[in-house]
Amino acid sequence: MRHVAIIGSGPAGYYTAEALQKLYGDEVQIDMIDRLPVPYGLIRSGVAPDHQSIKAVYRRYEKVALSANVRFVGNVCVGPDVTVAELAGLYDAVVLATGAPNDRPLGLPGSDLPGVVGSAAFVGWYNGHPDFAGLDPPLDVEAAAVIGNGNVALDVARILAKTRAEFAGSDIVGRALDALEASSIRTVHVLGRRGPHQIAMTPKELGELGHLEAAAPRVDLADFPPEADDSLLEPGMRKSVAHLRDFAHLPRDKAKTIDFDFFAMPVAVEGEGRVERLIVERTELTDDLRSVGTGERYSIPCGLVISCIGYQTPPIEGVPYEHGRGRFANQDGVIEAGPDGGLYCVGWARRGPTGTIGTNRPDGFEVAERIHSAFPPGASGGKTGGLGLDTLLHARGVEPVAFRDWQRIEAAETGRAREGSPREKFTSIAEMIAALGR
Ligand SMILES: Cc1cc2nc3c(=O)[nH]c(=O)nc-3n(C[C@H](O)[C@H](O)[C@H](O)COP(=O)(O)OP(=O)(O)OC[C@H]3O[C@@H](n4cnc5c(N)ncnc54)[C@H](O)[C@@H]3O)c2cc1C
């Protein structure tokens, strides 16, 4: 029997487990360790609460989780509770699937002012991640600036602009919903350093903005290249740009506006004790499509700045790390491998924060194949796997949460859901554990 520990129960962790099951059959025992008592990583705490059909992918992971040779070991943080070196002594292979949960810092003068928040924090707040339950973003302001031209920026802008009724059927956290309903934000600026042809926004997410109850998107057609140039784009981008162009013709009869500011490079955040304005420099594109400042500056009055400019994997002691790219140093998912065991990484911890949920699947399969060929089915040389982990955690007074426990937490969340919502999430680890009667 081979023993594999996967650290992180997000998509990358589950796809890796699924692939290992396919390759080894019953000849492998997999422990999936997560720092939270709840599984699924960003499916639970990143994917937008009003996109339930996307979140439903967790049903597929549930199948893997309920197999006899996969065990969820929740509420155990690798680092403080157990080290990677200790796990390497217990398992044939250790796979880091810890994602990239930290915001890349904005790094502008004034970006430490209250009212500047990263998207990991803001998204975590409305999605009930225990690290961000207490965020309390300032929504008592007229305008917000969302920095970034990807789908996360679109999620954030849409969530700021929706009415309470539009959250029907979502699992947005009740406290966040109340705060958003009471918000005085009327204008959401979405800023990108480059132009409409350089966005990283997908058509479905952009299209949604054109159908909001109380908000309308706004673009300036002067920012666009000639329409004929759209034919040079790949089909997805062409659709996205078509949506953007259509926004120019929407009636301006809604209370809120989502304003696309292209060729806009934030250079400073200013305010007395809190954010009051964002200073922006206009840019232009070089021949190789980089943005460069033109020297022309303007100011956007706003009381909230949300940066959606990417994420980083936090380093773990003893694991080689690539500081420039904010991820574990690895060669095709392999961090270190020898005859006694291997250390691997998958998903965002391997590649950095790019791609969709589905991108993590081939990634997990590839690493599972590497593990399988390095440690073929057979006796593991003295590794004790889960038994050893349990002994170690017990000695440290760490009480893990099993998958069946998580199902009880989930049932409790379902039981207290407001009408029309699938669940009301617990937003602290203490609440989750209390739901287990511990
Ligand atoms: C705001 C947002 C919205 C998104 N929306 C979509 C979408 O609509 N569609 C789409 O296809 N993709 C979307 N994505 C991308 C998708 O969520 C990612 O591709 C995917 O979640 C990455 O998977 P992962 O397993 O690498 O990381 P994660 O999902 O982040 O999982 C990492 C897991 O590791 C655990 N962990 C971290 N550190 C430790 C530790 N030290 N010890 C133990 N456990 C640890 C975490 O608790 C977490 O459960 C979105 C991403 C974001 C940020």
Ligand as a Chemical Component Dictionary entry (heavy atoms), coordinates in Angstrom:
data_LIG
# 
_chem_comp.id                   LIG 
_chem_comp.type                 NON-POLYMER 
_chem_comp.pdbx_formal_charge   0 
_chem_comp.three_letter_code    LIG 
# 
loop_
_chem_comp_atom.comp_id 
_chem_comp_atom.atom_id 
_chem_comp_atom.alt_atom_id 
_chem_comp_atom.type_symbol 
_chem_comp_atom.charge 
_chem_comp_atom.model_Cartn_x 
_chem_comp_atom.model_Cartn_y 
_chem_comp_atom.model_Cartn_z 
_chem_comp_atom.pdbx_ordinal 
LIG C1  C1  C 0 -12.552 35.214 -6.627  1  
LIG C2  C2  C 0 -12.341 34.012 -7.510  2  
LIG C3  C3  C 0 -13.364 33.567 -8.325  3  
LIG C4  C4  C 0 -13.167 32.476 -9.170  4  
LIG N1  N1  N 0 -14.196 32.081 -9.963  5  
LIG C5  C5  C 0 -14.010 31.059 -10.823 6  
LIG C6  C6  C 0 -15.066 30.657 -11.692 7  
LIG O1  O1  O 0 -16.161 31.229 -11.675 8  
LIG N2  N2  N 0 -14.821 29.631 -12.557 9  
LIG C7  C7  C 0 -13.605 28.992 -12.607 10 
LIG O2  O2  O 0 -13.415 28.071 -13.408 11 
LIG N3  N3  N 0 -12.584 29.348 -11.761 12 
LIG C8  C8  C 0 -12.762 30.366 -10.886 13 
LIG N4  N4  N 0 -11.740 30.725 -10.053 14 
LIG C9  C9  C 0 -10.465 29.969 -10.107 15 
LIG C10 C10 C 0 -10.513 28.688 -9.238  16 
LIG O3  O3  O 0 -11.119 28.967 -8.018  17 
LIG C11 C11 C 0 -9.089  28.140 -9.070  18 
LIG O4  O4  O 0 -8.630  27.701 -10.336 19 
LIG C12 C12 C 0 -8.983  26.955 -8.113  20 
LIG O5  O5  O 0 -9.705  27.136 -6.921  21 
LIG C13 C13 C 0 -7.508  26.683 -7.744  22 
LIG O6  O6  O 0 -7.487  25.466 -7.039  23 
LIG P1  P1  P 0 -6.405  25.071 -5.950  24 
LIG O7  O7  O 0 -6.843  23.748 -5.446  25 
LIG O8  O8  O 0 -5.051  25.226 -6.529  26 
LIG O9  O9  O 0 -6.508  26.180 -4.777  27 
LIG P2  P2  P 0 -7.662  26.508 -3.741  28 
LIG O10 O10 O 0 -8.995  26.348 -4.323  29 
LIG O11 O11 O 0 -7.305  27.843 -3.181  30 
LIG O12 O12 O 0 -7.505  25.414 -2.559  31 
LIG C14 C14 C 0 -6.413  25.459 -1.654  32 
LIG C15 C15 C 0 -6.786  24.738 -0.371  33 
LIG O13 O13 O 0 -5.616  24.581 0.440   34 
LIG C16 C16 C 0 -5.926  24.833 1.795   35 
LIG N5  N5  N 0 -4.680  25.238 2.471   36 
LIG C17 C17 C 0 -3.941  26.343 2.219   37 
LIG N6  N6  N 0 -2.855  26.377 3.031   38 
LIG C18 C18 C 0 -2.917  25.259 3.808   39 
LIG C19 C19 C 0 -2.073  24.746 4.845   40 
LIG N7  N7  N 0 -0.958  25.373 5.221   41 
LIG N8  N8  N 0 -2.428  23.590 5.450   42 
LIG C20 C20 C 0 -3.559  22.931 5.062   43 
LIG N9  N9  N 0 -4.389  23.389 4.089   44 
LIG C21 C21 C 0 -4.060  24.532 3.460   45 
LIG C22 C22 C 0 -6.979  25.904 1.729   46 
LIG O14 O14 O 0 -7.750  25.972 2.921   47 
LIG C23 C23 C 0 -7.796  25.481 0.503   48 
LIG O15 O15 O 0 -8.843  24.600 0.878   49 
LIG C24 C24 C 0 -11.915 31.807 -9.182  50 
LIG C25 C25 C 0 -10.887 32.249 -8.348  51 
LIG C26 C26 C 0 -11.089 33.341 -7.521  52 
LIG C27 C27 C 0 -9.965  33.812 -6.629  53 
# 
loop_
_chem_comp_bond.comp_id 
_chem_comp_bond.atom_id_1 
_chem_comp_bond.atom_id_2 
_chem_comp_bond.value_order 
_chem_comp_bond.pdbx_ordinal 
LIG C1  C2  SING 1  
LIG C2  C3  SING 2  
LIG C2  C26 DOUB 3  
LIG C3  C4  DOUB 4  
LIG C4  N1  SING 5  
LIG C4  C24 SING 6  
LIG N1  C5  DOUB 7  
LIG C5  C6  SING 8  
LIG C5  C8  SING 9  
LIG C6  O1  DOUB 10 
LIG C6  N2  SING 11 
LIG N2  C7  SING 12 
LIG C7  O2  DOUB 13 
LIG C7  N3  SING 14 
LIG N3  C8  DOUB 15 
LIG C8  N4  SING 16 
LIG N4  C9  SING 17 
LIG N4  C24 SING 18 
LIG C9  C10 SING 19 
LIG C10 O3  SING 20 
LIG C10 C11 SING 21 
LIG C11 O4  SING 22 
LIG C11 C12 SING 23 
LIG C12 O5  SING 24 
LIG C12 C13 SING 25 
LIG C13 O6  SING 26 
LIG O6  P1  SING 27 
LIG P1  O7  DOUB 28 
LIG P1  O8  SING 29 
LIG P1  O9  SING 30 
LIG O9  P2  SING 31 
LIG P2  O10 DOUB 32 
LIG P2  O11 SING 33 
LIG P2  O12 SING 34 
LIG O12 C14 SING 35 
LIG C14 C15 SING 36 
LIG C15 O13 SING 37 
LIG C15 C23 SING 38 
LIG O13 C16 SING 39 
LIG C16 N5  SING 40 
LIG C16 C22 SING 41 
LIG N5  C17 SING 42 
LIG N5  C21 SING 43 
LIG C17 N6  DOUB 44 
LIG N6  C18 SING 45 
LIG C18 C19 SING 46 
LIG C18 C21 DOUB 47 
LIG C19 N7  SING 48 
LIG C19 N8  DOUB 49 
LIG N8  C20 SING 50 
LIG C20 N9  DOUB 51 
LIG N9  C21 SING 52 
LIG C22 O14 SING 53 
LIG C22 C23 SING 54 
LIG C23 O15 SING 55 
LIG C24 C25 DOUB 56 
LIG C25 C26 SING 57 
LIG C26 C27 SING 58 
# 
